[in-house]
Amino acid sequence: MDNQSTQNLEEHHPLFVSDRKLRRRIRFDRAHLKCEQSAQRETARELNDDRRSAKMEVVDHFAARIAHDLNNVLSTICGYGALAQRQVGPGETSRYIDKVVKATVRAQALTQQLFAISRSGPDPETLVCIQRTVEEVLEWVAIALPEGVQLQTTLWAGKAYVLADPTQICRIVMNLCTNAVHAMECGGVLTVVLDEVSVPIAQATTHGSLLSGVYVRLSISDTGTGIAPGVLEHIFDPFFTTKGAARGSGLGLAIVRSIVRALGGAIDVKTDVGVGTTFAVWLHTTGAVMSCAEHSDPLDVEMVGIPNEGY
């Protein structure tokens, strides 16, 4: 049928629809459906972000209150311990008191980590040699690794500095390594890569975006079970955990996300069920040119086994 005949049929028979019109209508309907589906997905994403933000506000308030009250108690213990040391003088009792005071000081350092998930925490002002910090944390991780899990490291960011608290970097590494180890119950390989990456133009990651500039990228990978799609969208939710209460609090990744966000960084998550998962943390570097050896501030954090946080 030629075009003239088709046009005559369309004019005199309203129920007749040519193939050309039908195809055009189908294309329009498909495009409209795709737009609606895209809008629905965007709305669902916004609702999830709102729920996550609301949960995080509760955690922020809870963490700040506990950190403040606990720090007051620990300061009292530390003060009275110092007074007791002066009274008893040197001897066995003094050594016991000294251990109590040292343990209290370490506990006070832990309360500062609660501020890492609280918006009331102090802004980072310390210039941190991130490779040196990561190396120290990995020494503790290696000691605590369960049988059957091997640690492989590639650290190529010896001159990279970030503005942060060293305990924040420690917390990021420990929590990500903890999750990686828990995902490899039958053994596997824990891989840690630290390098510097130049980002020429702004780009998005799975959790956050990067402006142009030089970043240090910390990638922690496992050869474990991977993360199912239904779980993946909730892994950064506070108190969400796929583990029992004895193995996870559901705060590990929420803490990591909060710290990275406060430092102006981003997180990339890549996972394949049955193959493994990689968390890549991107942090903007400073213009410092010192070597790590010149940065002598110690990282005063003690690790006593793999912690029970995580998702």
C-alpha positions as CSV (number, residue, x, y, z in Angstrom):
1,M,0.0,0.0,0.0
2,D,1.4,3.4,-1.1
3,N,1.6,6.5,1.1
4,Q,-1.4,8.1,-0.7
5,S,-3.6,5.1,0.0
6,T,-2.6,4.9,3.6
7,Q,-3.3,8.6,4.1
8,N,-6.8,8.2,2.5
9,L,-7.6,5.3,4.8
10,E,-6.4,7.3,7.9
11,E,-8.7,10.2,6.8
12,H,-11.9,8.2,6.1
13,H,-11.5,5.3,8.6
14,P,-10.5,6.7,12.1
15,L,-10.1,3.1,13.4
16,F,-7.4,2.4,10.9
17,V,-3.9,2.8,12.2
18,S,-1.0,2.6,9.8
19,D,2.2,0.7,10.7
20,R,4.1,4.0,10.7
21,K,1.8,5.5,13.3
22,L,1.7,2.3,15.3
23,R,5.5,2.2,15.5
24,R,5.6,5.9,16.4
25,R,3.1,5.3,19.2
26,I,5.0,2.3,20.5
27,R,8.2,4.3,20.6
28,F,6.5,7.1,22.4
29,D,4.9,4.8,25.0
30,R,8.3,3.1,25.6
31,A,10.0,6.4,26.1
32,H,7.3,7.6,28.4
33,L,7.5,4.3,30.4
34,K,11.3,4.7,30.7
35,C,10.9,8.3,32.0
36,E,8.4,7.1,34.6
37,Q,10.6,4.2,35.7
38,S,13.6,6.6,36.0
39,A,11.5,9.0,38.0
40,Q,10.4,6.2,40.3
41,R,13.9,5.0,40.9
42,E,15.1,8.5,41.6
43,T,12.2,9.0,44.1
44,A,13.1,5.7,45.8
45,R,16.8,6.7,46.0
46,E,15.8,10.0,47.6
47,L,13.6,8.3,50.1
48,N,16.4,5.9,51.0
49,D,18.8,8.8,51.4
50,D,16.3,10.6,53.7
51,R,15.8,7.5,55.8
52,R,19.6,7.0,56.0
53,S,20.1,10.6,57.0
54,A,17.5,10.4,59.7
55,K,19.1,7.3,61.2
56,M,22.5,8.9,61.0
57,E,21.2,12.0,62.9
58,V,20.1,9.7,65.7
59,V,23.5,8.0,65.8
60,D,25.2,11.4,65.7
61,H,23.3,12.6,68.8
62,F,23.7,9.2,70.6
63,A,27.4,9.0,69.9
64,A,28.1,12.6,71.0
65,R,26.2,12.2,74.2
66,I,27.9,8.9,75.2
67,A,31.4,10.3,74.2
68,H,30.9,13.4,76.4
69,D,29.6,11.5,79.4
70,L,32.1,8.7,79.1
71,N,35.0,11.1,78.7
72,N,34.0,12.8,82.0
73,V,34.0,9.5,83.9
74,L,37.4,8.5,82.4
75,S,38.9,11.8,83.2
76,T,37.8,11.4,86.9
77,I,39.4,7.9,87.0
78,C,42.6,9.1,85.4
79,G,42.8,12.1,87.9
80,Y,42.3,10.0,91.0
81,G,44.7,7.4,89.7
82,A,47.4,10.0,89.4
83,L,46.7,11.2,92.9
84,A,46.9,7.6,94.2
85,Q,50.3,7.1,92.5
86,R,51.7,10.1,94.5
87,Q,50.3,8.6,97.8
88,V,51.6,5.1,97.5
89,G,55.1,5.8,96.0
90,P,57.1,3.3,94.0
91,G,56.3,-0.4,94.3
92,E,54.0,-3.1,93.1
93,T,50.8,-1.2,93.9
94,S,52.1,1.8,92.0
95,R,52.7,-0.4,88.9
96,Y,49.1,-1.6,89.1
97,I,47.8,1.9,89.3
98,D,50.0,2.9,86.4
99,K,48.4,0.2,84.3
100,V,45.0,1.5,85.3
101,V,45.9,5.0,84.2
102,K,47.3,3.9,80.9
103,A,44.2,1.8,80.2
104,T,42.1,4.8,81.0
105,V,44.1,7.0,78.6
106,R,43.5,4.5,75.9
107,A,39.8,4.4,76.7
108,Q,39.7,8.2,76.4
109,A,41.3,7.9,72.9
110,L,38.5,5.5,72.0
111,T,35.8,8.0,73.0
112,Q,37.3,10.3,70.4
113,Q,36.4,7.8,67.8
114,L,32.8,8.2,68.7
115,F,33.1,11.8,67.6
116,A,34.0,10.4,64.2
117,I,30.4,9.6,63.6
118,S,29.1,12.7,65.3
119,R,28.7,16.0,63.4
120,S,29.7,17.7,66.7
121,G,33.2,16.3,66.4
122,P,36.2,18.6,65.7
123,D,37.2,19.5,62.2
124,P,40.4,17.6,61.0
125,E,43.5,19.8,61.4
126,T,46.3,17.3,61.5
127,L,48.6,16.6,58.5
128,V,48.7,12.8,58.3
129,C,51.1,10.7,56.3
130,I,48.5,8.2,55.2
131,Q,50.9,5.4,54.1
132,R,52.7,5.4,57.5
133,T,49.4,5.2,59.3
134,V,48.1,2.4,57.1
135,E,51.3,0.5,57.5
136,E,51.0,0.6,61.3
137,V,47.4,-0.5,61.3
138,L,48.2,-3.4,58.9
139,E,50.9,-4.7,61.3
140,W,48.1,-5.2,63.8
141,V,45.7,-6.6,61.2
142,A,48.3,-9.2,60.1
143,I,48.8,-10.4,63.7
144,A,45.0,-10.9,64.2
145,L,44.3,-12.6,60.9
146,P,42.5,-15.9,61.3
147,E,44.1,-19.1,59.8
148,G,43.6,-19.4,56.1
149,V,43.5,-15.7,55.4
150,Q,46.5,-14.2,53.6
151,L,47.4,-10.5,53.5
152,Q,48.8,-8.9,50.4
153,T,49.7,-5.2,50.3
154,T,50.8,-2.7,47.6
155,L,51.5,0.7,49.1
156,W,52.6,3.4,46.6
157,A,51.6,6.6,48.3
158,G,54.7,7.4,50.4
159,K,54.4,11.2,50.0
160,A,50.6,11.5,50.2
161,Y,49.2,13.6,53.1
162,V,45.6,14.2,54.1
163,L,44.1,16.5,56.6
164,A,42.6,14.1,59.2
165,D,42.9,12.6,62.6
166,P,45.2,9.5,62.5
167,T,42.6,7.6,64.5
168,Q,40.1,8.3,61.7
169,I,42.3,6.7,59.1
170,C,42.9,3.8,61.6
171,R,39.2,3.4,62.0
172,I,38.6,3.3,58.2
173,V,41.3,0.6,57.6
174,M,40.2,-1.5,60.6
175,N,36.5,-1.5,59.8
176,L,37.0,-2.3,56.1
177,C,39.6,-5.1,56.9
178,T,37.2,-6.5,59.6
179,N,34.4,-6.8,57.0
180,A,36.7,-8.3,54.5
181,V,37.9,-11.0,56.9
182,H,34.3,-11.8,58.1
183,A,33.4,-12.3,54.4
184,M,36.1,-15.0,54.0
185,E,35.0,-17.6,56.6
186,C,36.6,-20.4,54.6
187,G,39.8,-18.4,54.0
188,G,41.0,-16.3,51.2
189,V,43.1,-13.2,50.3
190,L,42.9,-9.8,51.9
191,T,44.4,-7.3,49.5
192,V,45.2,-3.7,50.5
193,V,46.3,-1.2,47.8
194,L,47.3,2.4,48.5
195,D,48.1,4.7,45.6
196,E,47.8,8.3,44.3
197,V,45.4,9.0,41.4
198,S,45.0,12.1,39.4
199,V,41.4,12.9,38.6
200,P,41.4,15.3,35.5
201,I,37.6,16.0,35.6
202,A,34.8,15.7,38.1
203,Q,33.4,12.2,38.3
204,A,30.9,10.2,40.4
205,T,31.5,7.2,42.5
206,T,29.0,4.8,44.0
207,H,28.9,6.8,47.2
208,G,29.9,10.4,46.6
209,S,31.6,12.4,43.9
210,L,35.1,13.6,43.1
211,L,36.2,17.0,41.9
212,S,39.3,17.3,39.7
213,G,42.5,17.0,41.6
214,V,45.0,14.5,43.2
215,Y,43.6,11.8,45.5
216,V,45.0,9.0,47.5
217,R,43.0,5.8,46.9
218,L,42.8,3.1,49.6
219,S,41.4,-0.1,48.1
220,I,40.6,-3.1,50.4
221,S,39.5,-6.3,48.6
222,D,38.5,-9.7,49.7
223,T,37.9,-13.0,47.9
224,G,34.8,-13.8,50.0
225,T,31.1,-14.2,49.4
226,G,30.4,-10.9,47.8
227,I,27.3,-8.7,48.7
228,A,23.9,-9.5,47.3
229,P,22.0,-6.6,45.5
230,G,19.3,-6.5,48.2
231,V,22.0,-6.1,50.9
232,L,24.3,-3.7,48.9
233,E,21.9,-0.8,49.1
234,H,21.7,-1.0,52.9
235,I,25.4,-1.6,53.9
236,F,26.0,2.0,55.0
237,D,22.7,2.2,57.0
238,P,23.4,2.6,60.8
239,F,22.7,-0.6,62.7
240,F,22.1,-2.7,59.6
241,T,24.0,-6.0,59.8
242,T,23.9,-9.4,58.2
243,K,25.8,-10.9,61.1
244,G,24.6,-12.0,64.5
245,A,24.8,-9.6,67.5
246,A,28.0,-11.3,68.6
247,R,29.8,-10.4,65.4
248,G,28.5,-7.1,64.3
249,S,26.9,-3.9,65.6
250,G,25.9,-2.5,62.2
251,L,28.0,0.6,62.7
252,G,31.3,-0.2,61.0
253,L,30.5,0.9,57.5
254,A,28.3,3.8,58.8
255,I,31.3,5.1,60.7
256,V,33.5,4.7,57.6
257,R,31.0,6.6,55.4
258,S,30.7,9.3,58.0
259,I,34.4,9.8,58.3
260,V,35.0,9.8,54.6
261,R,32.2,12.3,54.0
262,A,33.6,14.6,56.8
263,L,37.0,14.5,55.1
264,G,35.4,15.4,51.7
265,G,36.1,12.1,50.2
266,A,34.1,9.4,48.4
267,I,33.7,5.6,48.4
268,D,33.5,3.2,45.5
269,V,32.0,-0.3,46.1
270,K,32.4,-3.1,43.6
271,T,31.1,-6.6,44.4
272,D,30.4,-9.9,42.7
273,V,28.5,-12.6,44.6
274,G,30.7,-15.6,45.1
275,V,33.8,-13.8,43.9
276,G,34.5,-10.9,46.4
277,T,34.2,-7.2,47.2
278,T,36.4,-4.1,46.9
279,F,35.9,-0.9,48.9
280,A,37.9,2.0,47.5
281,V,38.2,5.1,49.7
282,W,39.2,8.3,47.9
283,L,40.6,11.2,50.0
284,H,41.9,14.5,48.6
285,T,45.6,15.0,49.2
286,T,47.3,18.1,50.4
287,G,50.3,19.9,48.7
288,A,52.7,18.6,51.4
289,V,56.1,17.5,50.1
290,M,57.6,16.0,53.3
291,S,58.6,12.4,53.4
292,C,56.8,10.1,55.8
293,A,59.9,9.7,57.8
294,E,59.9,13.4,58.7
295,H,56.4,13.1,60.2
296,S,57.1,11.7,63.6
297,D,53.8,12.0,65.4
298,P,53.0,8.5,66.7
299,L,49.7,6.8,66.1
300,D,48.6,6.1,69.7
301,V,46.1,3.4,69.0
302,E,46.2,-0.2,70.4
303,M,44.6,-3.0,68.5
304,V,43.4,-6.1,70.5
305,G,42.1,-8.5,67.8
306,I,39.7,-7.9,65.0
307,P,36.8,-5.6,66.3
308,N,33.2,-6.6,66.2
309,E,31.8,-3.8,64.1
310,G,30.9,-3.9,60.4
311,Y,27.7,-4.4,58.5
